Amino acid sequence: MKRIAVFVDVQNIYYTCRHTFGRQFNYRRLWQQLNLEGELVQAVAYATDKGDDGQRKFQDALKHIGFDVKLKPYIQRADGSAKGDWDVGITIDVLDAAPNVDTIVLLSGDGDFDLLLKKVELYGCETQVFGVSELTANALIMAATKFIAIDDTMLL
């Protein structure tokens, strides 16, 4: 049975789905779909924590599905910009998982991950990227073994 590790850039998926579809991603459906492909041995969702009740409920729902939720504090800078980027954390966890799994699944449209996917393939891993087509970097799409476009069937 194929061993699968899934890594979710929560902020990226939230904002791209909201911008494109006005709806939220269905993480339970993703979990069910991936379980049909093999054994989910690791599932991590990376999010920023603003400390509001809506976010806590969402994070609890992810945990209930089976995700390990990693949180980073939301930082509002004096100039009005915000920080809460998980790129390095996701990269480290993917590289740690790659020698032990057959498939790495990444939910993000961030083109910064293209080099990561190329590196992961050196371990013999298949790489799957789920993203909103219009808002996913072409470099990421090209670096993945398989790109799955998020569409209405994957939304709440």
N, C-alpha and C positions, 0 to 999 in steps of 0.2 A: 504494500500500500504506500502511495506517495505521501511523504511527510511535507507539510506546508507550514510556513511561518508568514503571518500577515502583520503589516505595520501601517497604521493609519495616521496621516497628517490631518488631524481633525479640523483645524482652522481652515486649511486649504479646501477640504471637501465641503465643509459647511458653507463657506462663502461662495465657492464656484457653483454649488447646487442652488443656493439661494438666488444668486445673480442670474443664472441661466434659466432655472425652472420655477423659482419662487417656492420651492419645496425642500424638505430635508431628505437626506440619504437614509435608506432603510438598512441599518446594520444587521438586523436579524436575518433579513433575506440574504445578505452577503454571507453571513455565517452558514446558513443552510446550503447555499450554492457551493461554497468551498468545501463543506463536509461531504458533498457528493463527489468531489474530485480526489479526496484523500483524507488523511488524518491531520487535523489542526493541532500542531504541537506547540505553537506559540502564537499569541495574538496580542498585540500591544496597540493602544490608542494613545496618541500624544496630544495633549491639550493645554491651553493656558487657563489659569484659574483666576477668575475675577471675584470669586466668592459669592456669587448670587445663587438663589434657590433654584432657578431654572437650569443653570449649569450643573448644579449638584444632582438634580433629578436625572439629567441626561447622562452624567458620568455614572450614576448608580445603575441606569439602564444598560449602559455598556458593560459594566461589571457583571450584571445579571446574565447577559448574553454569554459572557465568557472572556471578555477582554480584560487584560491588565491595563489599567489607566494610569498613565504617568502625567503628572501635572507640573507646570512651571508657572511661577507667579506672573501675572500680567503687569507689565511695567509701563506706566504712562510718563513719558519724558516731559520736561519743562516746555519744549517747543511744540507739544501737542502730538508728536508721533508716539507710537507704541512699540513695545518689544515683547516678544514671547515666542521666539523662533526655536523650533526643535530639530533643525536640520542636522546638527552635529550628533545629538542624542539618537536620532533615528539611524544615522549612518553607523554609529558604533554598534548599536543593537543588531542591525542587519548584518554587518561584518562578523559579529560574534555568532549569529545564527547560521550563516551560509554554509559552514563546513558540516552541519548536522541535519540539513534538510535538502529536499529535492526541488522545492519551489519556494521562491520569495515573492510574496504579493505585497505591492506598495499601492496605497491609495493616496495619490497626490498628483498635482499637475505641475509641480515645481521642477523646472529644468535643471536645477542644481543637482538633482539626483541622477542625472544621466551617467556621470562617471562612476557612481556607486554601482549602478546596474551592470556596467561593463566589467567592473572588478568582480562582482558576484558571479558572473558567468564563468570566470576562471576557476571557480569551485565546482563547476559543472551544474550549477543551479539554473533551472528555468526561472525567468522573471516575468511576472505579470503586473501590469499597471492598470489600475482603475482610475479614470479621470473624466472630467467633462471635456469633450472633444475640443470645443472652441477655446477653452481656457487651459489646456494642457500643452506644455512646451513641446514643440516638434522634436527637439533633441531627446526628450524623455520617451516619447512615443517610439522613436527610432531605436533607442537603446534597449527597450524591452523586448523580450522574446515574444510577448503577446500583449497587445493593448486592448482593454475592454472599455468601451465608451459607456459612461453612465448615461442611462436614458430613463424614461418614465417607469420602466419595469423595476427599477432599483430605488425608487423614491417612495416616501410615505405619502 
